[in-house]
Amino acid sequence: MKLLSRDSRLICELALLPPALLFWSILGAGALDNGLARTPTMGWLHWERFMCNLNCQEEPDACISPSFFSFQVHSKGLKLGIYADVGNKTCAGFPGSFGYYDIDAQTFADWGVDLLKFDGCHCDSIISLEDGYRYMSLALNRTGRSIVYSCEWPLYMRPFHKPNYTDIQYYCNHWRYFDDVYDSWQSIKNILIWTIANQKELVEVAGPGGWNDPDMLVIGNFGLSWDQQVTQMALWAIMAAPLLMSNDLRQISSQAKALLQNKDVIAINQDPLGKQGYCFRKENYIEVWERPLSNLAWAVALRNLQEIGGPRFYTIQVSSLGQGVACNPSCFITQLLPVKTQLGFYEWTLNLKTRINPSGTVLLRIER
């Protein structure tokens, strides 16, 4: 009876994931050792764009249909994610998994679920919250099915005490660490500000099998300008963040679609070295981010924080990029965003001059 009463809540969070991006191989991992999420998870998540609107009869363009089954999703070459909560209720008030972790985990496995997003509402104590997240991780593994485990553990711990990210990465494949993203530029900026302020502890725990999750991509919706969409895509790639879109794919513009499908940017996000990038310089309203990549390559993002006036030029010494080794003694630099351009070879002693639009970002790939 308990299982039947909770079926309705499970359609209120759906993730569709490309199969090639959930790696089943059993490899050694510094994070959750279930062999999954060797690179950041990619896919589509309906929550920010559609929330829990199930009224498809009256609002067909603003709802999420409940008629999804795992065999339908799998038949299209995709994988299926589902939503539940560590507490007595979900954030929307549907039944939670508290006290039923083993039953729910086995049910998800029987349904053919490939990812569980586990929220943290309505938990009566910090101990219950932490123990619940740990227990569900073990319960999922006991089912014998490969299920990526997406936690919101640190988000719900922050109001009480500093999260232990080492503990969290032992149990989760990725974990939300900041507030829900909204379809607004201010929301994106708030996520980036908090990430930079806490990047020292965040960067060191990210890697194959476990990733920091700054929340969904809102590219293709209503709230971001083109340059701001470029900024989110570029910096989510630099941060090795899960790339979970939340948008209406039936109505997305060709420009936003091309950005989300940009293979060069996705390659940075999915780089097998698995190192998260970081902001290493902020001067004159310009942020400089960098991320080490495999084969001695680096990704660099230059973000214009100034939101008044026109594009700004910024010059940086090539010798300062990639911890001083990316272009020693020389390198080839390609601009990937906002427009792909081969900038050519640069000697270690040269300067690089870029043009960055207000609230925009230039994303570079540097190869030796």
BAGU-789479 format. One record per residue (C-alpha): residue number from 0; residue in one letter; x negated, y negated, z negated. Coordinates in steps of 0.02 Angstrom, whole numbers, padded with zeros to 5 digits. Layout:
N
> num  residuo  east  north  up
> NUM  A  X  Y  Z
...
end
This chain:
368
> num  residuo  east  north  up
> 0  M  00000  00000  00000
> 1  K  -00142  -00120  -00039
> 2  L  -00217  -00095  00134
> 3  L  -00052  -00122  00223
> 4  S  -00019  -00283  00128
> 5  R  -00181  -00361  00186
> 6  D  -00172  -00325  00373
> 7  S  -00096  -00495  00411
> 8  R  -00242  -00592  00338
> 9  L  -00370  -00507  00449
> 10  I  -00311  -00592  00609
> 11  C  -00350  -00762  00534
> 12  E  -00534  -00749  00574
> 13  L  -00597  -00669  00733
> 14  A  -00771  -00662  00807
> 15  L  -00814  -00595  00978
> 16  L  -00996  -00550  01002
> 17  P  -01099  -00497  01153
> 18  P  -01159  -00319  01125
> 19  A  -01340  -00349  01174
> 20  L  -01360  -00472  01034
> 21  L  -01324  -00352  00893
> 22  F  -01474  -00239  00883
> 23  W  -01444  -00067  00810
> 24  S  -01626  -00009  00807
> 25  I  -01689  00037  00635
> 26  L  -01839  -00075  00607
> 27  G  -01927  -00134  00452
> 28  A  -01853  -00299  00392
> 29  G  -01893  -00426  00258
> 30  A  -01707  -00461  00248
> 31  L  -01559  -00344  00236
> 32  D  -01629  -00177  00295
> 33  N  -01483  -00117  00400
> 34  G  -01574  -00136  00567
> 35  L  -01453  -00272  00627
> 36  A  -01466  -00456  00677
> 37  R  -01648  -00443  00730
> 38  T  -01615  -00607  00818
> 39  P  -01479  -00732  00770
> 40  T  -01302  -00672  00805
> 41  M  -01214  -00751  00954
> 42  G  -01030  -00755  00996
> 43  W  -00865  -00846  00975
> 44  L  -00771  -00886  00815
> 45  H  -00599  -00965  00818
> 46  W  -00591  -01051  00648
> 47  E  -00646  -01231  00678
> 48  R  -00550  -01249  00840
> 49  F  -00390  -01151  00801
> 50  M  -00394  -01127  00612
> 51  C  -00251  -01009  00561
> 52  N  -00120  -01063  00685
> 53  L  -00029  -00905  00739
> 54  N  00122  -00994  00815
> 55  C  00085  -00946  00994
> 56  Q  00267  -00953  01047
> 57  E  00282  -01141  01018
> 58  E  00098  -01191  01029
> 59  P  00016  -01072  01154
> 60  D  -00133  -01188  01184
> 61  A  -00170  -01216  01000
> 62  C  -00153  -01043  00924
> 63  I  -00249  -00883  00902
> 64  S  -00160  -00727  00961
> 65  P  -00142  -00584  00834
> 66  S  -00139  -00446  00967
> 67  F  -00325  -00401  00962
> 68  F  -00380  -00220  00933
> 69  S  -00556  -00153  00929
> 70  F  -00532  -00041  01080
> 71  Q  -00474  -00191  01183
> 72  V  -00624  -00295  01130
> 73  H  -00748  -00152  01154
> 74  S  -00675  -00112  01325
> 75  K  -00729  -00285  01382
> 76  G  -00909  -00255  01329
> 77  L  -00893  -00361  01172
> 78  K  -00904  -00326  00987
> 79  L  -00776  -00371  00855
> 80  G  -00798  -00474  00698
> 81  I  -00672  -00489  00557
> 82  Y  -00644  -00598  00403
> 83  A  -00618  -00557  00220
> 84  D  -00655  -00633  00049
> 85  V  -00754  -00582  -00103
> 86  G  -00617  -00648  -00219
> 87  N  -00437  -00608  -00257
> 88  K  -00376  -00712  -00110
> 89  T  -00448  -00784  00049
> 90  C  -00463  -00972  00066
> 91  A  -00298  -00970  00163
> 92  G  -00211  -00873  00024
> 93  F  -00207  -00698  00099
> 94  P  -00260  -00548  -00007
> 95  G  -00446  -00540  -00044
> 96  S  -00559  -00390  -00065
> 97  F  -00595  -00405  -00252
> 98  G  -00578  -00233  -00330
> 99  Y  -00558  -00151  -00158
> 100  Y  -00731  -00170  -00083
> 101  D  -00756  00014  -00042
> 102  I  -00581  00035  00028
> 103  D  -00595  -00123  00135
> 104  A  -00769  -00081  00197
> 105  Q  -00712  00092  00253
> 106  T  -00556  00019  00333
> 107  F  -00660  -00104  00433
> 108  A  -00773  00038  00489
> 109  D  -00623  00144  00538
> 110  W  -00555  -00002  00639
> 111  G  -00717  -00015  00738
> 112  V  -00770  -00183  00665
> 113  D  -00947  -00240  00708
> 114  L  -00964  -00394  00595
> 115  L  -00889  -00447  00430
> 116  K  -00881  -00630  00382
> 117  F  -00860  -00628  00193
> 118  D  -00795  -00790  00117
> 119  G  -00806  -00843  -00065
> 120  C  -00641  -00919  -00119
> 121  H  -00540  -00873  -00274
> 122  C  -00677  -00783  -00369
> 123  D  -00653  -00800  -00557
> 124  S  -00837  -00811  -00607
> 125  I  -01013  -00834  -00540
> 126  I  -01055  -00657  -00593
> 127  S  -00906  -00587  -00498
> 128  L  -00957  -00688  -00345
> 129  E  -01137  -00627  -00344
> 130  D  -01095  -00448  -00389
> 131  G  -00956  -00446  -00259
> 132  Y  -01071  -00500  -00118
> 133  R  -01199  -00369  -00169
> 134  Y  -01071  -00231  -00186
> 135  M  -00990  -00263  -00016
> 136  S  -01161  -00255  00066
> 137  L  -01189  -00082  -00008
> 138  A  -01011  -00029  00032
> 139  L  -01032  -00075  00216
> 140  N  -01192  00025  00227
> 141  R  -01110  00175  00146
> 142  T  -00981  00184  00287
> 143  G  -01118  00235  00409
> 144  R  -01058  00107  00537
> 145  S  -01171  -00036  00595
> 146  I  -01083  -00192  00531
> 147  V  -01170  -00361  00528
> 148  Y  -01141  -00442  00358
> 149  S  -01110  -00630  00362
> 150  C  -01104  -00707  00188
> 151  E  -01055  -00876  00117
> 152  W  -01143  -00836  -00046
> 153  P  -01259  -00988  -00062
> 154  L  -01120  -01109  -00013
> 155  Y  -01015  -01055  -00162
> 156  M  -01163  -01043  -00281
> 157  R  -01227  -01220  -00252
> 158  P  -01100  -01309  -00365
> 159  F  -01157  -01202  -00512
> 160  H  -01342  -01168  -00490
> 161  K  -01476  -01156  -00358
> 162  P  -01451  -01004  -00247
> 163  N  -01583  -00868  -00250
> 164  Y  -01612  -00853  -00063
> 165  T  -01731  -00707  -00084
> 166  D  -01592  -00609  -00167
> 167  I  -01466  -00665  -00037
> 168  Q  -01575  -00614  00110
> 169  Y  -01593  -00440  00034
> 170  Y  -01405  -00411  00050
> 171  C  -01345  -00519  00196
> 172  N  -01385  -00535  00381
> 173  H  -01345  -00720  00383
> 174  W  -01277  -00840  00255
> 175  R  -01185  -01006  00259
> 176  Y  -01276  -01133  00152
> 177  F  -01179  -01295  00181
> 178  D  -01001  -01361  00199
> 179  D  -00884  -01313  00341
> 180  V  -00926  -01395  00506
> 181  Y  -00798  -01515  00578
> 182  D  -00776  -01576  00755
> 183  S  -00866  -01738  00716
> 184  W  -01039  -01813  00733
> 185  Q  -01042  -01858  00548
> 186  S  -01017  -01675  00504
> 187  I  -01164  -01623  00613
> 188  K  -01273  -01761  00538
> 189  N  -01228  -01707  00361
> 190  I  -01281  -01528  00399
> 191  L  -01447  -01587  00471
> 192  I  -01482  -01706  00327
> 193  W  -01453  -01569  00198
> 194  T  -01553  -01443  00298
> 195  I  -01704  -01557  00307
> 196  A  -01694  -01597  00122
> 197  N  -01696  -01411  00080
> 198  Q  -01796  -01342  00226
> 199  K  -01943  -01285  00122
> 200  E  -01842  -01148  00037
> 201  L  -01733  -01112  00190
> 202  V  -01872  -01088  00318
> 203  E  -01971  -00961  00216
> 204  V  -01825  -00839  00198
> 205  A  -01767  -00837  00380
> 206  G  -01825  -00699  00496
> 207  P  -01773  -00542  00590
> 208  G  -01625  -00467  00498
> 209  G  -01578  -00624  00399
> 210  W  -01540  -00802  00454
> 211  N  -01486  -00968  00379
> 212  D  -01315  -01015  00449
> 213  P  -01275  -01201  00468
> 214  D  -01102  -01154  00537
> 215  M  -01019  -01154  00707
> 216  L  -01058  -01242  00870
> 217  V  -00919  -01367  00910
> 218  I  -00983  -01399  01085
> 219  G  -00843  -01415  01212
> 220  N  -00715  -01489  01092
> 221  F  -00664  -01669  01058
> 222  G  -00777  -01749  00929
> 223  L  -00953  -01754  01003
> 224  S  -01023  -01857  01144
> 225  W  -01128  -01769  01275
> 226  D  -01291  -01820  01192
> 227  Q  -01226  -01762  01023
> 228  Q  -01180  -01593  01097
> 229  V  -01357  -01581  01166
> 230  T  -01423  -01620  00992
> 231  Q  -01322  -01482  00910
> 232  M  -01373  -01352  01039
> 233  A  -01556  -01402  01033
> 234  L  -01572  -01405  00844
> 235  W  -01471  -01247  00814
> 236  A  -01595  -01162  00931
> 237  I  -01742  -01238  00837
> 238  M  -01668  -01182  00671
> 239  A  -01644  -01002  00730
> 240  A  -01462  -01020  00682
> 241  P  -01322  -00900  00730
> 242  L  -01243  -00971  00889
> 243  L  -01058  -00946  00855
> 244  M  -00952  -01057  00966
> 245  S  -00784  -01121  00906
> 246  N  -00693  -01195  01055
> 247  D  -00558  -01162  01183
> 248  L  -00648  -01065  01319
> 249  R  -00496  -01082  01433
> 250  Q  -00516  -01270  01442
> 251  I  -00701  -01302  01415
> 252  S  -00788  -01421  01535
> 253  S  -00915  -01355  01658
> 254  Q  -01047  -01466  01578
> 255  A  -01017  -01397  01403
> 256  K  -01010  -01220  01471
> 257  A  -01178  -01242  01557
> 258  L  -01254  -01308  01396
> 259  L  -01191  -01160  01295
> 260  Q  -01254  -01039  01427
> 261  N  -01423  -01123  01451
> 262  K  -01540  -00972  01460
> 263  D  -01697  -01071  01417
> 264  V  -01620  -01140  01257
> 265  I  -01546  -00972  01211
> 266  A  -01719  -00894  01235
> 267  I  -01787  -01013  01103
> 268  N  -01647  -00968  00983
> 269  Q  -01670  -00782  01016
> 270  D  -01860  -00783  01013
> 271  P  -01918  -00616  00941
> 272  L  -02049  -00694  00827
> 273  G  -01902  -00745  00719
> 274  K  -01976  -00900  00638
> 275  Q  -01858  -01042  00591
> 276  G  -01907  -01217  00646
> 277  Y  -01919  -01370  00537
> 278  C  -01929  -01560  00542
> 279  F  -02111  -01612  00518
> 280  R  -02106  -01797  00556
> 281  K  -01986  -01942  00539
> 282  E  -02039  -02115  00592
> 283  N  -01960  -02267  00674
> 284  Y  -01790  -02181  00680
> 285  I  -01859  -02029  00770
> 286  E  -01862  -01852  00701
> 287  V  -01986  -01724  00769
> 288  W  -01944  -01540  00746
> 289  E  -02047  -01390  00796
> 290  R  -02032  -01202  00797
> 291  P  -02167  -01070  00829
> 292  L  -02121  -00945  00965
> 293  S  -02193  -00782  01025
> 294  N  -02344  -00778  01142
> 295  L  -02418  -00934  01058
> 296  A  -02280  -01046  01128
> 297  W  -02189  -01183  01032
> 298  A  -02022  -01272  01042
> 299  V  -02017  -01457  00999
> 300  A  -01863  -01566  00978
> 301  L  -01867  -01756  00967
> 302  R  -01706  -01831  00899
> 303  N  -01657  -02015  00911
> 304  L  -01574  -02066  00748
> 305  Q  -01534  -02241  00809
> 306  E  -01353  -02259  00863
> 307  I  -01358  -02438  00924
> 308  G  -01432  -02502  01086
> 309  G  -01491  -02397  01231
> 310  P  -01617  -02257  01258
> 311  R  -01780  -02269  01165
> 312  F  -01955  -02219  01216
> 313  Y  -02061  -02122  01094
> 314  T  -02244  -02077  01112
> 315  I  -02327  -01937  01016
> 316  Q  -02503  -01867  01018
> 317  V  -02507  -01696  01100
> 318  S  -02637  -01643  00972
> 319  S  -02507  -01659  00833
> 320  L  -02384  -01535  00908
> 321  G  -02369  -01356  00851
> 322  Q  -02471  -01381  00692
> 323  G  -02611  -01448  00800
> 324  V  -02637  -01287  00896
> 325  A  -02500  -01286  01030
> 326  C  -02603  -01387  01154
> 327  N  -02780  -01346  01102
> 328  P  -02869  -01363  01222
> 329  S  -02721  -01388  01342
> 330  C  -02541  -01337  01372
> 331  F  -02399  -01340  01496
> 332  I  -02244  -01436  01437
> 333  T  -02069  -01411  01504
> 334  Q  -01922  -01520  01454
> 335  L  -01770  -01406  01434
> 336  L  -01639  -01532  01375
> 337  P  -01550  -01641  01417
> 338  V  -01612  -01600  01593
> 339  K  -01741  -01468  01637
> 340  T  -01900  -01550  01701
> 341  Q  -02076  -01483  01715
> 342  L  -02186  -01615  01636
> 343  G  -02347  -01527  01682
> 344  F  -02515  -01491  01600
> 345  Y  -02574  -01595  01453
> 346  E  -02747  -01600  01380
> 347  W  -02764  -01598  01192
> 348  T  -02819  -01781  01189
> 349  L  -02670  -01851  01286
> 350  N  -02507  -01931  01229
> 351  L  -02331  -01876  01276
> 352  K  -02201  -02010  01309
> 353  T  -02016  -01965  01303
> 354  R  -01852  -02058  01331
> 355  I  -01714  -02013  01208
> 356  N  -01534  -02073  01214
> 357  P  -01446  -02138  01057
> 358  S  -01397  -01990  00945
> 359  G  -01476  -01877  01077
> 360  T  -01617  -01751  01076
> 361  V  -01754  -01701  01197
> 362  L  -01799  -01517  01185
> 363  L  -01971  -01460  01246
> 364  R  -02056  -01292  01271
> 365  I  -02245  -01291  01255
> 366  E  -02348  -01148  01324
> 367  R  -02536  -01122  01323
end
